Every structure is written in C-alpha cells, then in structure tokens.
Amino acid sequence: MGVPLTKGGNVSLSRQVPGLTAVTVGLGWRAGSGCDLDASALLCGASGQGA
C-alpha cells in the first residue's frame, strides 16, 4: 500500500491500516542543480508521543 504525501502532509498509518505491525519507507526523486531536498519522519508510540 502506498501513501503519497505532499509538502507538510501527514498520515495516521494505524487509521489507514488497523493492526499494522511493520512499515517500510522509501524515498526517491530526481532534481536538477539548485534544488534543496529534505525528508523527515517521526515515530510515535501508542500514546501518540514521540518514541
């Protein structure tokens, strides 16, 4: 299952797929010169707090 995100977007994976036990994250892009790219992720526990 893919979940595309836009800049500043977020998604609740546990709502998308109840019972989820594993996640694989992949990033890919092609950029010309002068482009600045950034990616980040935050893992939260069951309490909703950062793990």
Predicted model as a PDB file, atoms N, CA, C, CB and O in Angstrom, pLDDT in the B-factor column:
MODEL        1                                                                  
ATOM      1  N   MET A   1       0.851  -1.177   0.000  1.00 61.00           N  
ATOM      2  CA  MET A   1       0.000   0.000   0.000  1.00 61.00           C  
ATOM      3  C   MET A   1       0.887   1.227   0.000  1.00 61.00           C  
ATOM      4  CB  MET A   1      -0.963   0.005   1.218  1.00 61.00           C  
ATOM      5  O   MET A   1       1.789   1.327   0.832  1.00 61.00           O  
ATOM      6  N   GLY A   2       0.666   2.145  -0.888  1.00 69.00           N  
ATOM      7  CA  GLY A   2       1.412   3.389  -0.936  1.00 69.00           C  
ATOM      8  C   GLY A   2       0.594   4.527  -0.363  1.00 69.00           C  
ATOM      9  O   GLY A   2      -0.627   4.568  -0.511  1.00 69.00           O  
ATOM     10  N   VAL A   3       1.276   5.450   0.293  1.00 71.00           N  
ATOM     11  CA  VAL A   3       0.620   6.639   0.838  1.00 71.00           C  
ATOM     12  C   VAL A   3       1.407   7.859   0.369  1.00 71.00           C  
ATOM     13  CB  VAL A   3       0.535   6.584   2.413  1.00 71.00           C  
ATOM     14  O   VAL A   3       2.392   8.233   1.006  1.00 71.00           O  
ATOM     15  N   PRO A   4       0.997   8.484  -0.724  1.00 73.00           N  
ATOM     16  CA  PRO A   4       1.711   9.671  -1.193  1.00 73.00           C  
ATOM     17  C   PRO A   4       1.415  10.870  -0.288  1.00 73.00           C  
ATOM     18  CB  PRO A   4       1.323   9.995  -2.654  1.00 73.00           C  
ATOM     19  O   PRO A   4       0.282  11.066   0.151  1.00 73.00           O  
ATOM     20  N   LEU A   5       2.440  11.656  -0.020  1.00 74.00           N  
ATOM     21  CA  LEU A   5       2.288  12.849   0.810  1.00 74.00           C  
ATOM     22  C   LEU A   5       2.764  14.077   0.053  1.00 74.00           C  
ATOM     23  CB  LEU A   5       3.066  12.700   2.130  1.00 74.00           C  
ATOM     24  O   LEU A   5       3.681  13.999  -0.763  1.00 74.00           O  
ATOM     25  N   THR A   6       2.143  15.194   0.325  1.00 77.00           N  
ATOM     26  CA  THR A   6       2.599  16.467  -0.209  1.00 77.00           C  
ATOM     27  C   THR A   6       3.391  17.185   0.874  1.00 77.00           C  
ATOM     28  CB  THR A   6       1.402  17.336  -0.701  1.00 77.00           C  
ATOM     29  O   THR A   6       3.374  16.768   2.033  1.00 77.00           O  
ATOM     30  N   LYS A   7       4.077  18.249   0.513  1.00 75.00           N  
ATOM     31  CA  LYS A   7       4.884  19.012   1.462  1.00 75.00           C  
ATOM     32  C   LYS A   7       4.041  19.386   2.682  1.00 75.00           C  
ATOM     33  CB  LYS A   7       5.464  20.283   0.792  1.00 75.00           C  
ATOM     34  O   LYS A   7       2.960  19.960   2.552  1.00 75.00           O  
ATOM     35  N   GLY A   8       4.557  19.051   3.874  1.00 78.00           N  
ATOM     36  CA  GLY A   8       3.853  19.362   5.118  1.00 78.00           C  
ATOM     37  C   GLY A   8       2.750  18.371   5.462  1.00 78.00           C  
ATOM     38  O   GLY A   8       2.086  18.526   6.486  1.00 78.00           O  
ATOM     39  N   GLY A   9       2.541  17.359   4.632  1.00 79.00           N  
ATOM     40  CA  GLY A   9       1.468  16.394   4.851  1.00 79.00           C  
ATOM     41  C   GLY A   9       1.803  15.387   5.932  1.00 79.00           C  
ATOM     42  O   GLY A   9       2.968  15.211   6.288  1.00 79.00           O  
ATOM     43  N   ASN A  10       0.785  14.729   6.453  1.00 79.00           N  
ATOM     44  CA  ASN A  10       0.970  13.650   7.413  1.00 79.00           C  
ATOM     45  C   ASN A  10      -0.156  12.646   7.256  1.00 79.00           C  
ATOM     46  CB  ASN A  10       1.025  14.193   8.858  1.00 79.00           C  
ATOM     47  O   ASN A  10      -1.176  12.933   6.630  1.00 79.00           O  
ATOM     48  N   VAL A  11       0.035  11.472   7.828  1.00 79.00           N  
ATOM     49  CA  VAL A  11      -0.962  10.416   7.730  1.00 79.00           C  
ATOM     50  C   VAL A  11      -0.886   9.552   8.986  1.00 79.00           C  
ATOM     51  CB  VAL A  11      -0.747   9.559   6.447  1.00 79.00           C  
ATOM     52  O   VAL A  11       0.201   9.306   9.508  1.00 79.00           O  
ATOM     53  N   SER A  12      -2.027   9.097   9.465  1.00 80.00           N  
ATOM     54  CA  SER A  12      -2.076   8.155  10.583  1.00 80.00           C  
ATOM     55  C   SER A  12      -2.124   6.753  10.000  1.00 80.00           C  
ATOM     56  CB  SER A  12      -3.311   8.424  11.518  1.00 80.00           C  
ATOM     57  O   SER A  12      -3.168   6.313   9.519  1.00 80.00           O  
ATOM     58  N   LEU A  13      -0.995   6.047  10.041  1.00 79.00           N  
ATOM     59  CA  LEU A  13      -0.950   4.708   9.460  1.00 79.00           C  
ATOM     60  C   LEU A  13      -1.844   3.740  10.202  1.00 79.00           C  
ATOM     61  CB  LEU A  13       0.466   4.187   9.451  1.00 79.00           C  
ATOM     62  O   LEU A  13      -2.408   2.837   9.584  1.00 79.00           O  
ATOM     63  N   SER A  14      -1.995   3.899  11.519  1.00 79.00           N  
ATOM     64  CA  SER A  14      -2.863   2.987  12.273  1.00 79.00           C  
ATOM     65  C   SER A  14      -4.326   3.172  11.901  1.00 79.00           C  
ATOM     66  CB  SER A  14      -2.681   3.200  13.775  1.00 79.00           C  
ATOM     67  O   SER A  14      -5.114   2.236  12.038  1.00 79.00           O  
ATOM     68  N   ARG A  15      -4.707   4.345  11.438  1.00 82.00           N  
ATOM     69  CA  ARG A  15      -6.086   4.533  10.954  1.00 82.00           C  
ATOM     70  C   ARG A  15      -6.244   3.975   9.549  1.00 82.00           C  
ATOM     71  CB  ARG A  15      -6.473   6.027  10.973  1.00 82.00           C  
ATOM     72  O   ARG A  15      -7.290   3.427   9.200  1.00 82.00           O  
ATOM     73  N   GLN A  16      -5.187   4.119   8.740  1.00 80.00           N  
ATOM     74  CA  GLN A  16      -5.231   3.614   7.368  1.00 80.00           C  
ATOM     75  C   GLN A  16      -5.255   2.092   7.338  1.00 80.00           C  
ATOM     76  CB  GLN A  16      -4.034   4.132   6.572  1.00 80.00           C  
ATOM     77  O   GLN A  16      -5.967   1.494   6.531  1.00 80.00           O  
ATOM     78  N   VAL A  17      -4.463   1.454   8.233  1.00 83.00           N  
ATOM     79  CA  VAL A  17      -4.330   0.002   8.229  1.00 83.00           C  
ATOM     80  C   VAL A  17      -4.344  -0.496   9.670  1.00 83.00           C  
ATOM     81  CB  VAL A  17      -3.026  -0.441   7.497  1.00 83.00           C  
ATOM     82  O   VAL A  17      -3.284  -0.693  10.265  1.00 83.00           O  
ATOM     83  N   PRO A  18      -5.537  -0.702  10.241  1.00 86.00           N  
ATOM     84  CA  PRO A  18      -5.602  -1.211  11.617  1.00 86.00           C  
ATOM     85  C   PRO A  18      -4.848  -2.542  11.746  1.00 86.00           C  
ATOM     86  CB  PRO A  18      -7.076  -1.391  12.055  1.00 86.00           C  
ATOM     87  O   PRO A  18      -4.936  -3.397  10.865  1.00 86.00           O  
ATOM     88  N   GLY A  19      -4.108  -2.711  12.846  1.00 88.00           N  
ATOM     89  CA  GLY A  19      -3.336  -3.931  13.050  1.00 88.00           C  
ATOM     90  C   GLY A  19      -1.970  -3.918  12.388  1.00 88.00           C  
ATOM     91  O   GLY A  19      -1.278  -4.936  12.379  1.00 88.00           O  
ATOM     92  N   LEU A  20      -1.578  -2.795  11.841  1.00 83.00           N  
ATOM     93  CA  LEU A  20      -0.284  -2.658  11.176  1.00 83.00           C  
ATOM     94  C   LEU A  20       0.850  -3.033  12.129  1.00 83.00           C  
ATOM     95  CB  LEU A  20      -0.093  -1.220  10.657  1.00 83.00           C  
ATOM     96  O   LEU A  20       0.867  -2.578  13.274  1.00 83.00           O  
ATOM     97  N   THR A  21       1.796  -3.856  11.672  1.00 84.00           N  
ATOM     98  CA  THR A  21       2.909  -4.276  12.528  1.00 84.00           C  
ATOM     99  C   THR A  21       4.269  -3.890  11.968  1.00 84.00           C  
ATOM    100  CB  THR A  21       2.862  -5.767  12.734  1.00 84.00           C  
ATOM    101  O   THR A  21       5.261  -3.961  12.693  1.00 84.00           O  
ATOM    102  N   ALA A  22       4.355  -3.485  10.710  1.00 83.00           N  
ATOM    103  CA  ALA A  22       5.637  -3.110  10.120  1.00 83.00           C  
ATOM    104  C   ALA A  22       5.424  -2.041   9.055  1.00 83.00           C  
ATOM    105  CB  ALA A  22       6.346  -4.343   9.516  1.00 83.00           C  
ATOM    106  O   ALA A  22       4.382  -1.998   8.401  1.00 83.00           O  
ATOM    107  N   VAL A  23       6.414  -1.190   8.891  1.00 80.00           N  
ATOM    108  CA  VAL A  23       6.355  -0.112   7.899  1.00 80.00           C  
ATOM    109  C   VAL A  23       7.692  -0.071   7.163  1.00 80.00           C  
ATOM    110  CB  VAL A  23       6.037   1.277   8.576  1.00 80.00           C  
ATOM    111  O   VAL A  23       8.751  -0.150   7.787  1.00 80.00           O  
ATOM    112  N   THR A  24       7.643   0.051   5.858  1.00 81.00           N  
ATOM    113  CA  THR A  24       8.838   0.266   5.048  1.00 81.00           C  
ATOM    114  C   THR A  24       8.703   1.636   4.394  1.00 81.00           C  
ATOM    115  CB  THR A  24       9.024  -0.873   3.971  1.00 81.00           C  
ATOM    116  O   THR A  24       7.675   1.943   3.789  1.00 81.00           O  
ATOM    117  N   VAL A  25       9.733   2.450   4.516  1.00 77.00           N  
ATOM    118  CA  VAL A  25       9.714   3.807   3.956  1.00 77.00           C  
ATOM    119  C   VAL A  25      10.750   3.898   2.856  1.00 77.00           C  
ATOM    120  CB  VAL A  25       9.982   4.879   5.053  1.00 77.00           C  
ATOM    121  O   VAL A  25      11.895   3.483   3.033  1.00 77.00           O  
ATOM    122  N   GLY A  26      10.347   4.440   1.726  1.00 78.00           N  
ATOM    123  CA  GLY A  26      11.277   4.647   0.619  1.00 78.00           C  
ATOM    124  C   GLY A  26      11.130   6.054   0.076  1.00 78.00           C  
ATOM    125  O   GLY A  26      10.025   6.591   0.010  1.00 78.00           O  
ATOM    126  N   LEU A  27      12.236   6.642  -0.310  1.00 77.00           N  
ATOM    127  CA  LEU A  27      12.230   7.984  -0.887  1.00 77.00           C  
ATOM    128  C   LEU A  27      12.952   7.938  -2.223  1.00 77.00           C  
ATOM    129  CB  LEU A  27      12.895   9.018   0.070  1.00 77.00           C  
ATOM    130  O   LEU A  27      13.926   7.204  -2.390  1.00 77.00           O  
ATOM    131  N   GLY A  28      12.476   8.712  -3.151  1.00 77.00           N  
ATOM    132  CA  GLY A  28      13.153   8.805  -4.434  1.00 77.00           C  
ATOM    133  C   GLY A  28      12.795  10.107  -5.118  1.00 77.00           C  
ATOM    134  O   GLY A  28      11.667  10.587  -5.009  1.00 77.00           O  
ATOM    135  N   TRP A  29      13.755  10.673  -5.823  1.00 77.00           N  
ATOM    136  CA  TRP A  29      13.493  11.904  -6.551  1.00 77.00           C  
ATOM    137  C   TRP A  29      14.590  12.139  -7.574  1.00 77.00           C  
ATOM    138  CB  TRP A  29      13.385  13.098  -5.589  1.00 77.00           C  
ATOM    139  O   TRP A  29      15.675  11.560  -7.505  1.00 77.00           O  
ATOM    140  N   ARG A  30      14.278  12.996  -8.512  1.00 78.00           N  
ATOM    141  CA  ARG A  30      15.254  13.492  -9.486  1.00 78.00           C  
ATOM    142  C   ARG A  30      15.198  15.004  -9.395  1.00 78.00           C  
ATOM    143  CB  ARG A  30      14.955  12.976 -10.965  1.00 78.00           C  
ATOM    144  O   ARG A  30      14.123  15.600  -9.465  1.00 78.00           O  
ATOM    145  N   ALA A  31      16.338  15.611  -9.241  1.00 75.00           N  
ATOM    146  CA  ALA A  31      16.368  17.066  -9.106  1.00 75.00           C  
ATOM    147  C   ALA A  31      17.533  17.628  -9.897  1.00 75.00           C  
ATOM    148  CB  ALA A  31      16.470  17.483  -7.624  1.00 75.00           C  
ATOM    149  O   ALA A  31      18.608  17.032  -9.971  1.00 75.00           O  
ATOM    150  N   GLY A  32      17.298  18.773 -10.478  1.00 76.00           N  
ATOM    151  CA  GLY A  32      18.363  19.459 -11.192  1.00 76.00           C  
ATOM    152  C   GLY A  32      19.213  20.263 -10.226  1.00 76.00           C  
ATOM    153  O   GLY A  32      18.949  20.274  -9.024  1.00 76.00           O  
ATOM    154  N   SER A  33      20.217  20.927 -10.739  1.00 80.00           N  
ATOM    155  CA  SER A  33      21.082  21.737  -9.892  1.00 80.00           C  
ATOM    156  C   SER A  33      20.286  22.889  -9.290  1.00 80.00           C  
ATOM    157  CB  SER A  33      22.286  22.271 -10.692  1.00 80.00           C  
ATOM    158  O   SER A  33      19.334  23.379  -9.897  1.00 80.00           O  
ATOM    159  N   GLY A  34      20.681  23.314  -8.096  1.00 80.00           N  
ATOM    160  CA  GLY A  34      19.997  24.406  -7.418  1.00 80.00           C  
ATOM    161  C   GLY A  34      18.800  23.976  -6.597  1.00 80.00           C  
ATOM    162  O   GLY A  34      18.116  24.826  -6.027  1.00 80.00           O  
ATOM    163  N   CYS A  35      18.522  22.676  -6.518  1.00 77.00           N  
ATOM    164  CA  CYS A  35      17.395  22.176  -5.728  1.00 77.00           C  
ATOM    165  C   CYS A  35      17.870  21.742  -4.345  1.00 77.00           C  
ATOM    166  CB  CYS A  35      16.701  20.999  -6.451  1.00 77.00           C  
ATOM    167  O   CYS A  35      18.921  21.116  -4.210  1.00 77.00           O  
ATOM    168  N   ASP A  36      17.105  22.073  -3.342  1.00 73.00           N  
ATOM    169  CA  ASP A  36      17.397  21.672  -1.977  1.00 73.00           C  
ATOM    170  C   ASP A  36      16.292  20.710  -1.538  1.00 73.00           C  
ATOM    171  CB  ASP A  36      17.497  22.917  -1.016  1.00 73.00           C  
ATOM    172  O   ASP A  36      15.120  21.086  -1.509  1.00 73.00           O  
ATOM    173  N   LEU A  37      16.658  19.475  -1.198  1.00 73.00           N  
ATOM    174  CA  LEU A  37      15.683  18.458  -0.840  1.00 73.00           C  
ATOM    175  C   LEU A  37      15.837  18.080   0.625  1.00 73.00           C  
ATOM    176  CB  LEU A  37      15.836  17.221  -1.734  1.00 73.00           C  
ATOM    177  O   LEU A  37      16.943  18.091   1.165  1.00 73.00           O  
ATOM    178  N   ASP A  38      14.719  17.745   1.268  1.00 74.00           N  
ATOM    179  CA  ASP A  38      14.732  17.383   2.677  1.00 74.00           C  
ATOM    180  C   ASP A  38      13.624  16.368   2.927  1.00 74.00           C  
ATOM    181  CB  ASP A  38      14.559  18.637   3.583  1.00 74.00           C  
ATOM    182  O   ASP A  38      12.572  16.424   2.291  1.00 74.00           O  
ATOM    183  N   ALA A  39      13.859  15.438   3.856  1.00 76.00           N  
ATOM    184  CA  ALA A  39      12.843  14.462   4.252  1.00 76.00           C  
ATOM    185  C   ALA A  39      13.010  14.189   5.737  1.00 76.00           C  
ATOM    186  CB  ALA A  39      12.957  13.139   3.419  1.00 76.00           C  
ATOM    187  O   ALA A  39      14.126  14.199   6.256  1.00 76.00           O  
ATOM    188  N   SER A  40      11.898  13.943   6.419  1.00 75.00           N  
ATOM    189  CA  SER A  40      11.970  13.602   7.839  1.00 75.00           C  
ATOM    190  C   SER A  40      10.794  12.704   8.189  1.00 75.00           C  
ATOM    191  CB  SER A  40      11.974  14.882   8.728  1.00 75.00           C  
ATOM    192  O   SER A  40       9.799  12.645   7.467  1.00 75.00           O  
ATOM    193  N   ALA A  41      10.930  12.000   9.322  1.00 74.00           N  
ATOM    194  CA  ALA A  41       9.873  11.122   9.807  1.00 74.00           C  
ATOM    195  C   ALA A  41       9.894  11.144  11.326  1.00 74.00           C  
ATOM    196  CB  ALA A  41      10.045   9.670   9.264  1.00 74.00           C  
ATOM    197  O   ALA A  41      10.952  11.329  11.928  1.00 74.00           O  
ATOM    198  N   LEU A  42       8.748  10.958  11.946  1.00 73.00           N  
ATOM    199  CA  LEU A  42       8.625  10.920  13.396  1.00 73.00           C  
ATOM    200  C   LEU A  42       7.864   9.667  13.771  1.00 73.00           C  
ATOM    201  CB  LEU A  42       7.914  12.193  13.944  1.00 73.00           C  
ATOM    202  O   LEU A  42       6.763   9.431  13.274  1.00 73.00           O  
ATOM    203  N   LEU A  43       8.441   8.865  14.643  1.00 73.00           N  
ATOM    204  CA  LEU A  43       7.809   7.645  15.112  1.00 73.00           C  
ATOM    205  C   LEU A  43       7.148   7.930  16.451  1.00 73.00           C  
ATOM    206  CB  LEU A  43       8.836   6.485  15.229  1.00 73.00           C  
ATOM    207  O   LEU A  43       7.800   8.422  17.372  1.00 73.00           O  
ATOM    208  N   CYS A  44       5.859   7.626  16.568  1.00 73.00           N  
ATOM    209  CA  CYS A  44       5.118   7.831  17.816  1.00 73.00           C  
ATOM    210  C   CYS A  44       4.644   6.493  18.358  1.00 73.00           C  
ATOM    211  CB  CYS A  44       3.916   8.782  17.598  1.00 73.00           C  
ATOM    212  O   CYS A  44       4.286   5.597  17.595  1.00 73.00           O  
ATOM    213  N   GLY A  45       4.642   6.364  19.666  1.00 73.00           N  
ATOM    214  CA  GLY A  45       4.135   5.155  20.322  1.00 73.00           C  
ATOM    215  C   GLY A  45       2.619   5.201  20.436  1.00 73.00           C  
ATOM    216  O   GLY A  45       1.979   6.119  19.922  1.00 73.00           O  
ATOM    217  N   ALA A  46       2.054   4.223  21.102  1.00 73.00           N  
ATOM    218  CA  ALA A  46       0.598   4.115  21.248  1.00 73.00           C  
ATOM    219  C   ALA A  46      -0.012   5.329  21.935  1.00 73.00           C  
ATOM    220  CB  ALA A  46       0.247   2.866  22.028  1.00 73.00           C  
ATOM    221  O   ALA A  46      -1.175   5.658  21.704  1.00 73.00           O  
ATOM    222  N   SER A  47       0.777   6.001  22.783  1.00 76.00           N  
ATOM    223  CA  SER A  47       0.271   7.183  23.484  1.00 76.00           C  
ATOM    224  C   SER A  47       0.227   8.419  22.593  1.00 76.00           C  
ATOM    225  CB  SER A  47       1.126   7.466  24.699  1.00 76.00           C  
ATOM    226  O   SER A  47      -0.321   9.450  22.982  1.00 76.00           O  
ATOM    227  N   GLY A  48       0.806   8.315  21.394  1.00 70.00           N  
ATOM    228  CA  GLY A  48       0.852   9.466  20.494  1.00 70.00           C  
ATOM    229  C   GLY A  48       2.065  10.339  20.720  1.00 70.00           C  
ATOM    230  O   GLY A  48       2.223  11.364  20.057  1.00 70.00           O  
ATOM    231  N   GLN A  49       2.923   9.952  21.644  1.00 68.00           N  
ATOM    232  CA  GLN A  49       4.136  10.700  21.940  1.00 68.00           C  
ATOM    233  C   GLN A  49       5.287  10.148  21.108  1.00 68.00           C  
ATOM    234  CB  GLN A  49       4.470  10.636  23.449  1.00 68.00           C  
ATOM    235  O   GLN A  49       5.274   8.980  20.721  1.00 68.00           O  
ATOM    236  N   GLY A  50       6.280  10.989  20.833  1.00 61.00           N  
ATOM    237  CA  GLY A  50       7.460  10.554  20.110  1.00 61.00           C  
ATOM    238  C   GLY A  50       8.130   9.381  20.802  1.00 61.00           C  
ATOM    239  O   GLY A  50       8.260   9.373  22.026  1.00 61.00           O  
ATOM    240  N   ALA A  51       8.550   8.402  20.040  1.00 53.00           N  
ATOM    241  CA  ALA A  51       9.168   7.201  20.602  1.00 53.00           C  
ATOM    242  C   ALA A  51      10.657   7.395  20.769  1.00 53.00           C  
ATOM    243  CB  ALA A  51       8.895   5.987  19.719  1.00 53.00           C  
ATOM    244  O   ALA A  51      11.350   6.488  21.231  1.00 53.00           O  
TER     245      ALA A  51                                                      
ENDMDL                                                                          
END                                                                             
